[in-house]
Amino acid sequence: VSVTRLKLCTRFADCFKQQLKRLIDHCQTAKPRLSPCDVPLVNLSQAQLDQLQQHSDITDVYPLSPMQQGILFHALQEPEAAVYVTQLSVDLQGLDTKAFAAAWQHVVLRHDILRTAFFWGNGLASPVQAVLKHAELAITCLDWRDRLVTEASLAQLSADDYDQGFELSQAPLLRLTLVQLPEQRTRFIWTSHHLLLDGWSQSLLLGEVMALYRQPMQTVCRSGQFCDYIAWLVRQDGEKRASILASANSTRRHAMPLIRNHH
């Protein structure tokens, strides 16, 4: 009996070893992908997640905030109007363009919302936003120091950039143009979509960029991500629905019957 048990244990150990090796080989060679349990804030099937991950290395997916839903609706209704494209154009004196560009790339890596793309339709019950693992910020550097530059030509450059708009499913939804001008001036043009940032957030982000520009090696505490806010909104909705349901049940229990049967 002991010999039989030993053989069974040996066979089991060999099978377990083979399956474990297959699993390790798969994990080392297969491309990582999200599953529904990885994105609890949205109700997506594996097939829907796989479709989202066809062209992008996505690390998270969650719903839009109410404000984002409204912005996306109007942006899709009138895409040619570009009403939700925002732009800042300002002169900076004595700018180190390489260090400035590096500071921007750093904040794009730091903040998920700056690597976020938006998806809708194609079987999705509602629009979702997806965070990409990598999103290269487009920075156009122009050297206009040896040419006659007028404010009209700079304004036209800004207008042309603004009119490009954005493909909302391709992150990042922001881009920069740095124009080197005479007398150590640089025209900084920052174009972005309102789906990512409001005016208050823009000023905070710009302040963070300038801090990194001045001190590239500074340590910055990990800040909250936009998904934290979305998760909070989802919890509020759930708690509100539960409260309404509890109130309705309480009212139903204490309601007086309008008709009583007498026997």
C-alpha positions in Angstrom: 0.0 0.0 0.0 2.8 2.4 0.9 4.5 1.7 -2.5 1.2 2.5 -4.3 0.8 5.7 -2.4 4.4 6.7 -3.1 3.9 6.2 -6.8 0.7 8.3 -6.7 2.4 11.1 -4.9 5.3 11.0 -7.3 2.9 11.2 -10.3 1.0 14.0 -8.7 4.3 15.9 -7.9 5.4 15.4 -11.6 2.1 16.6 -13.0 2.1 19.6 -10.6 5.7 20.5 -11.6 4.8 20.3 -15.3 1.7 22.5 -14.9 3.7 25.0 -12.8 6.4 25.2 -15.4 3.7 25.8 -18.1 2.2 28.6 -16.0 5.6 30.2 -15.4 6.5 30.0 -19.1 3.1 31.6 -19.9 3.6 34.5 -17.5 7.1 35.2 -18.8 6.1 35.2 -22.5 2.4 36.3 -22.6 1.5 40.0 -22.8 -0.2 41.1 -19.5 -3.8 42.0 -19.9 -6.5 43.3 -17.6 -9.4 41.1 -16.5 -12.8 42.3 -15.2 -11.7 41.9 -11.6 -8.9 44.4 -12.2 -11.3 47.2 -13.1 -14.1 47.0 -10.5 -15.4 50.5 -11.2 -16.8 49.5 -14.6 -18.9 46.5 -15.7 -17.0 45.2 -18.7 -16.6 41.7 -20.0 -13.3 40.1 -20.9 -14.1 40.5 -24.6 -14.7 44.3 -24.1 -11.5 44.7 -22.2 -9.6 42.8 -24.8 -11.0 45.1 -27.5 -9.8 48.1 -25.5 -6.3 46.6 -25.1 -5.8 45.8 -28.8 -3.9 49.0 -29.6 -2.9 50.3 -26.2 -1.1 49.1 -23.1 -3.9 49.9 -20.6 -3.4 49.8 -16.8 -6.8 50.9 -15.6 -10.4 51.6 -16.8 -13.1 53.5 -15.0 -16.3 55.5 -15.8 -16.4 59.2 -16.5 -17.4 61.8 -13.9 -20.7 63.6 -14.6 -18.8 66.7 -15.8 -16.7 64.6 -18.2 -19.9 62.9 -19.5 -21.3 66.3 -20.4 -18.1 67.5 -22.0 -17.8 64.3 -24.1 -21.4 64.5 -25.2 -21.0 68.0 -26.5 -17.5 67.3 -28.0 -19.0 64.4 -30.0 -22.0 66.4 -31.0 -19.9 69.2 -32.5 -16.4 67.9 -33.1 -15.5 70.6 -35.5 -16.2 73.3 -33.0 -13.4 72.2 -30.6 -15.2 74.1 -27.9 -13.5 72.1 -25.2 -10.0 72.5 -26.4 -8.1 74.9 -24.2 -4.9 76.7 -24.9 -2.3 78.8 -23.1 0.2 80.9 -25.1 2.8 82.9 -23.2 6.4 84.2 -23.5 9.0 82.8 -21.1 12.4 84.5 -20.7 15.7 82.5 -20.6 14.0 79.1 -20.8 16.0 75.9 -20.9 13.8 74.1 -23.4 15.3 70.7 -22.8 14.9 70.9 -19.0 11.4 72.3 -19.5 10.4 69.4 -21.8 11.8 66.9 -19.4 9.8 68.4 -16.5 6.6 68.0 -18.6 7.4 64.4 -19.5 7.9 63.7 -15.8 4.5 65.0 -14.8 2.9 62.9 -17.6 4.4 59.8 -16.1 3.3 60.9 -12.6 -0.4 61.7 -13.2 -2.7 59.0 -14.7 -5.1 61.5 -16.0 -2.5 62.9 -18.4 -2.2 59.4 -20.0 -5.9 58.9 -20.3 -7.9 58.1 -23.4 -11.7 57.9 -23.9 -13.7 55.2 -25.5 -17.4 54.9 -26.3 -19.7 52.9 -28.6 -18.6 49.5 -29.9 -20.8 47.6 -27.5 -20.0 49.8 -24.4 -23.0 50.5 -22.3 -21.5 53.9 -21.4 -18.3 55.8 -22.2 -15.2 54.8 -20.2 -11.7 56.3 -19.7 -8.6 54.2 -19.9 -5.2 54.9 -18.4 -2.2 54.0 -20.7 1.0 52.8 -19.2 3.0 54.9 -21.6 1.9 58.0 -23.5 4.6 60.1 -25.2 3.9 63.8 -24.9 4.2 65.6 -28.3 6.5 68.6 -27.9 7.3 70.6 -31.0 10.4 72.8 -30.8 10.8 75.6 -33.4 13.8 77.9 -33.8 12.6 81.2 -35.1 15.6 83.3 -33.8 16.9 84.1 -37.3 13.6 85.1 -38.9 11.3 88.1 -38.7 8.6 87.2 -36.1 5.4 89.1 -35.6 2.7 88.7 -33.1 0.4 87.9 -36.0 2.6 84.9 -37.1 2.7 83.6 -33.5 -1.0 84.0 -33.2 -1.5 82.1 -36.4 0.8 79.3 -35.1 -1.4 79.0 -32.0 -4.6 79.0 -34.1 -3.3 76.3 -36.4 -2.4 74.2 -33.4 -5.8 74.8 -31.8 -7.6 73.8 -34.9 -6.0 70.4 -34.9 -8.1 69.3 -32.0 -7.6 65.9 -30.5 -8.5 62.3 -31.2 -10.1 61.5 -27.9 -9.1 57.8 -28.0 -5.4 58.6 -28.4 -3.6 59.8 -25.3 -2.2 62.1 -24.2 -4.8 64.8 -24.9 -2.3 67.6 -24.6 0.7 68.9 -26.6 3.3 71.6 -26.3 5.0 73.9 -28.8 8.1 75.8 -27.8 9.2 78.6 -30.2 12.7 80.0 -29.6 12.7 83.8 -30.3 15.3 86.5 -30.3 16.5 88.0 -27.0 16.3 84.6 -25.2 12.5 84.6 -25.4 10.5 81.4 -25.9 6.8 81.3 -26.8 5.2 78.5 -24.9 2.0 77.1 -26.4 0.1 74.5 -24.3 -2.9 73.0 -25.9 -5.1 70.4 -24.1 -8.6 69.0 -23.8 -11.0 70.0 -21.1 -11.8 66.3 -20.4 -8.5 66.2 -18.6 -8.2 69.4 -16.7 -10.2 72.4 -15.5 -8.8 75.8 -15.0 -7.8 75.2 -11.4 -6.1 72.0 -12.2 -4.2 73.6 -15.1 -2.7 76.2 -12.7 -1.7 73.5 -10.2 -0.1 71.4 -12.9 1.8 74.3 -14.4 3.1 75.1 -10.9 4.3 71.4 -10.5 6.0 71.6 -13.9 7.9 74.8 -12.9 8.9 73.3 -9.6 10.4 70.2 -11.4 12.0 72.5 -13.9 13.8 74.4 -11.2 14.7 71.3 -9.1 14.6 68.2 -11.4 15.7 65.8 -8.7 13.3 66.9 -6.0 11.2 64.3 -4.3 7.5 64.8 -4.6 5.0 62.9 -2.4 2.7 60.6 -4.3 -0.5 62.5 -4.9 -4.0 61.1 -5.3 -5.1 60.0 -8.8 -8.2 60.8 -10.7 -9.5 57.3 -10.2 -9.7 58.0 -6.5 -12.2 60.7 -7.2 -14.2 58.4 -9.5 -14.2 55.7 -6.9 -15.5 58.2 -4.4 -18.3 59.2 -6.8 -19.2 55.5 -7.4 -19.4 55.0 -3.6 -21.6 58.1 -3.2 -24.0 56.8 -5.9 -24.2 53.4 -4.2 -24.8 54.9 -0.7 -27.4 57.2 -2.1 -29.3 54.4 -3.8 -29.1 52.3 -0.6 -30.4 55.3 1.4 -33.3 55.9 -1.0 -34.2 52.1 -1.0 -34.1 52.0 2.8 -36.3 55.1 3.0 -38.8 53.6 0.6 -38.9 50.3 2.5 -39.4 52.2 5.8 -42.2 54.2 4.3 -43.8 51.1 2.9 -43.7 49.3 6.3 -45.3 52.2 8.2 -47.9 53.1 5.5 -51.5 52.8 6.7 -53.7 50.6 4.5 -56.4 52.5 2.7 -58.8 49.6 2.7 -59.3 47.0 5.4 -61.1 43.8 5.0 -63.7 43.0 7.7 -64.7 39.4 8.2 
